[in-house]
Amino acid sequence: MEGFNVGEYVDQMALLLDLQLRDEYHDGVVENFERISAIANLVNSFPLTEDIEAAPVFEP
């Protein structure tokens, strides 16, 4: 996502949740959220047709 600053997001969420995120963990948390963002972008970019319905029960 263009314009999405993961570091700023982590900082703001830590404030919102009153989470004391120690400095030695900050970079790792940001890296993990960058990975999560990349995976979410891949999933969200997958085209779906209009006739797909959500399954009420997942059966692998």
KOLLOFI-819751 format. One record per atom (N, C-alpha, C): residue number from 1; residue in one letter; chain; x negated, y negated, z negated. Coordinates in pm, 1 decimal. Each point is the difference from the previous one (the first is absolute). Layout:
N
SITE    k  r  c         X         Y         Z
SITE  NUM  A  A         X         Y         Z
...
This chain:
60
SITE    k  r  c         X         Y         Z
SITE    1  M  A     -83.9     117.6       0.0
SITE    1  M  A      83.9    -117.6       0.0
SITE    1  M  A     -88.1    -123.6       0.0
SITE    2  E  A      20.0     -80.1      97.9
SITE    2  E  A     -77.7    -123.0       8.2
SITE    2  E  A      43.3     -96.0    -109.3
SITE    3  G  A     -96.9     -65.9     -59.5
SITE    3  G  A      29.9     -99.7    -101.4
SITE    3  G  A      23.8      57.4    -137.9
SITE    4  F  A      -5.8     131.8     -14.8
SITE    4  F  A      20.0      63.0    -130.8
SITE    4  F  A    -134.5      14.0     -69.6
SITE    5  N  A     -16.9     -71.5    -109.8
SITE    5  N  A    -124.4       2.3     -75.8
SITE    5  N  A      15.2      99.4    -114.4
SITE    6  V  A     -63.7     115.6      12.4
SITE    6  V  A      14.7     106.6     -97.8
SITE    6  V  A     -56.4     -42.1    -135.8
SITE    7  G  A    -111.9     -68.6      -0.9
SITE    7  G  A     -59.7     -44.3    -125.5
SITE    7  G  A      92.3     -93.8     -76.1
SITE    8  E  A      61.6     -92.2      72.2
SITE    8  E  A      94.0     -93.0     -63.2
SITE    8  E  A     123.0      74.6     -51.0
SITE    9  Y  A      45.7      99.6      78.0
SITE    9  Y  A     114.8      80.3     -42.4
SITE    9  Y  A     -29.8      71.7    -130.8
SITE   10  V  A    -117.3      63.0      -8.4
SITE   10  V  A     -38.5      71.8    -122.0
SITE   10  V  A      -5.8     -96.7    -118.1
SITE   11  D  A     -59.1    -115.6      20.8
SITE   11  D  A      -8.9     -99.1    -107.2
SITE   11  D  A     138.1     -45.1     -46.0
SITE   12  Q  A      89.5     -28.6      94.3
SITE   12  Q  A     133.8     -47.3     -35.3
SITE   12  Q  A      82.1     108.6     -69.6
SITE   13  M  A     -11.5     124.1      46.2
SITE   13  M  A      73.8     108.8     -62.9
SITE   13  M  A     -52.4      28.2    -141.1
SITE   14  A  A    -129.2     -12.0     -18.0
SITE   14  A  A     -57.3      18.2    -134.2
SITE   14  A  A      55.8    -106.1     -95.0
SITE   15  L  A      11.6    -123.7      48.5
SITE   15  L  A      58.6    -106.1     -82.8
SITE   15  L  A     147.2      27.7     -28.6
SITE   16  L  A      73.0      38.3     102.4
SITE   16  L  A     142.9      24.9     -14.2
SITE   16  L  A      27.3     113.3     -99.0
SITE   17  L  A     -82.5     104.0       6.2
SITE   17  L  A      18.8     116.3     -86.6
SITE   17  L  A     -70.9     -13.3    -134.7
SITE   18  D  A     -67.0    -113.2     -20.0
SITE   18  D  A     -80.1     -22.6    -120.1
SITE   18  D  A    -100.8     113.9     -18.7
SITE   19  L  A     -65.2      35.6     110.7
SITE   19  L  A     -97.7     108.3       2.9
SITE   19  L  A    -139.5     -59.2     -11.7
SITE   20  Q  A     -71.6      41.0     -99.1
SITE   20  Q  A    -136.8     -46.9     -20.0
SITE   20  Q  A     -93.4      85.6      86.5
SITE   21  L  A     -21.4     -43.0     122.0
SITE   21  L  A     -83.7      73.0      94.9
SITE   21  L  A    -144.6     -44.0     -18.4
SITE   22  R  A     -81.3      90.8     -50.5
SITE   22  R  A    -139.3     -34.6     -27.5
SITE   22  R  A     -76.9     -20.6     130.1
SITE   23  D  A     -98.5     -88.8      -7.3
SITE   23  D  A     -77.7     -38.3     118.4
SITE   23  D  A     -64.1     118.6      70.3
SITE   24  E  A     -47.4      99.3     -74.6
SITE   24  E  A     -68.6     112.9      63.7
SITE   24  E  A      95.1      89.1      80.0
SITE   25  Y  A     131.3     -13.9     -20.8
SITE   25  Y  A      97.8      79.2      74.2
SITE   25  Y  A      66.5     -78.0     113.2
SITE   26  H  A     -13.4    -129.3      -1.1
SITE   26  H  A      71.8     -85.1      95.8
SITE   26  H  A     -29.8      38.0     144.6
SITE   27  D  A    -126.7      11.1      36.4
SITE   27  D  A     -35.1      31.4     139.3
SITE   27  D  A      54.6     135.4      43.4
SITE   28  G  A      -3.9      98.9     -89.0
SITE   28  G  A      54.0     132.1      32.2
SITE   28  G  A     150.1      -1.9      20.7
SITE   29  V  A      69.3     -77.3     -82.4
SITE   29  V  A     145.4     -11.7      15.0
SITE   29  V  A      33.8     -66.9     133.1
SITE   30  V  A     -73.7    -105.3      33.9
SITE   30  V  A      22.6     -68.8     127.3
SITE   30  V  A     -26.1      95.8     116.6
SITE   31  E  A    -107.3      77.5      -5.5
SITE   31  E  A     -30.6      95.9     107.3
SITE   31  E  A     111.4     102.5      15.3
SITE   32  N  A      52.2      50.1    -111.1
SITE   32  N  A     108.2      97.9       7.4
SITE   32  N  A     126.8     -61.2      58.3
SITE   33  F  A      32.5    -123.9     -36.5
SITE   33  F  A     116.6     -65.0      58.0
SITE   33  F  A     -20.1     -27.5     148.6
SITE   34  E  A    -122.6     -26.0      43.7
SITE   34  E  A     -26.3     -16.2     142.6
SITE   34  E  A      26.7     130.5      73.6
SITE   35  R  A     -39.3     112.6     -60.0
SITE   35  R  A      27.6     130.7      60.2
SITE   35  R  A     150.0      26.9       5.2
SITE   36  I  A      67.8     -29.6    -110.9
SITE   36  I  A     144.9      19.8      -5.1
SITE   36  I  A      68.1     -84.9     107.1
SITE   37  S  A     -44.5    -123.0      16.0
SITE   37  S  A      57.1     -89.7     100.3
SITE   37  S  A     -19.5      55.3     140.4
SITE   38  A  A    -118.0      53.2      27.8
SITE   38  A  A     -27.4      56.9     132.9
SITE   38  A  A      89.8     120.1      27.9
SITE   39  I  A      18.7      85.7    -100.3
SITE   39  I  A      86.7     116.8      16.8
SITE   39  I  A     144.9     -44.2      19.3
SITE   40  A  A      44.6     -96.8     -79.6
SITE   40  A  A     137.6     -49.3      11.3
SITE   40  A  A      24.2     -62.4     137.3
SITE   41  N  A     -98.2     -72.9      51.4
SITE   41  N  A      14.6     -59.7     133.4
SITE   41  N  A      13.7     107.2     106.3
SITE   42  L  A     -75.7     108.7     -13.1
SITE   42  L  A       9.0     110.9      95.2
SITE   42  L  A     138.6      63.1      -4.7
SITE   43  V  A      49.5      26.2    -119.8
SITE   43  V  A     133.1      60.6     -15.0
SITE   43  V  A     108.4     -94.8      52.4
SITE   44  N  A      -8.6    -126.3     -36.7
SITE   44  N  A     103.0     -96.4      40.5
SITE   44  N  A      -2.3     -31.4     149.4
SITE   45  S  A    -111.6      23.4      66.5
SITE   45  S  A      -7.5     -28.0     143.7
SITE   45  S  A      51.7     115.8      85.1
SITE   46  F  A      31.0     114.2     -62.2
SITE   46  F  A      50.4     115.3      73.7
SITE   46  F  A     143.0     -28.5      45.3
SITE   47  P  A      24.0       9.1     130.6
SITE   47  P  A     134.7     -33.6      49.9
SITE   47  P  A     102.2     108.5     -35.1
SITE   48  L  A     117.5     -45.4     -41.7
SITE   48  L  A     111.2      90.8     -28.9
SITE   48  L  A     117.8     -38.5      88.8
SITE   49  T  A      74.1     100.4      42.9
SITE   49  T  A     118.7     -27.7      80.1
SITE   49  T  A     115.5     -37.8     -91.8
SITE   50  E  A     100.2     -63.4      57.0
SITE   50  E  A     114.6     -47.5     -77.5
SITE   50  E  A      88.2     113.9     -52.3
SITE   51  D  A      -8.6     119.8      61.9
SITE   51  D  A      89.1     108.4     -39.5
SITE   51  D  A     -55.1      89.2    -111.2
SITE   52  I  A    -114.4     -33.0     -55.2
SITE   52  I  A     -58.4      79.5    -108.0
SITE   52  I  A      71.1     -31.8    -130.8
SITE   53  E  A      37.0     106.6     -72.2
SITE   53  E  A      65.5     -16.1    -128.8
SITE   53  E  A     -92.7      50.6    -109.9
SITE   54  A  A       9.9     -60.9    -115.6
SITE   54  A  A     -79.4      43.0    -113.8
SITE   54  A  A      52.9     134.5     -49.9
SITE   55  A  A     -90.5      89.4     -31.7
SITE   55  A  A      39.6     130.5     -52.0
SITE   55  A  A      33.4     -13.0    -148.9
SITE   56  P  A     113.4      52.6     -43.9
SITE   56  P  A      35.9     -10.5    -140.8
SITE   56  P  A     -89.2      85.8     -89.8
SITE   57  V  A     -56.4     106.7      55.9
SITE   57  V  A     -86.2      91.3     -75.5
SITE   57  V  A    -122.4      29.6      85.0
SITE   58  F  A    -117.7     -11.2     -61.5
SITE   58  F  A    -122.9      33.0      72.6
SITE   58  F  A     -29.1     148.1     -17.6
SITE   59  E  A     -14.5      70.4     110.5
SITE   59  E  A     -36.6     141.5      -2.6
SITE   59  E  A    -120.7      18.3      90.4
SITE   60  P  A    -117.7      26.9     -57.9
SITE   60  P  A    -120.9      14.5      83.2
SITE   60  P  A       5.7     121.0      90.4
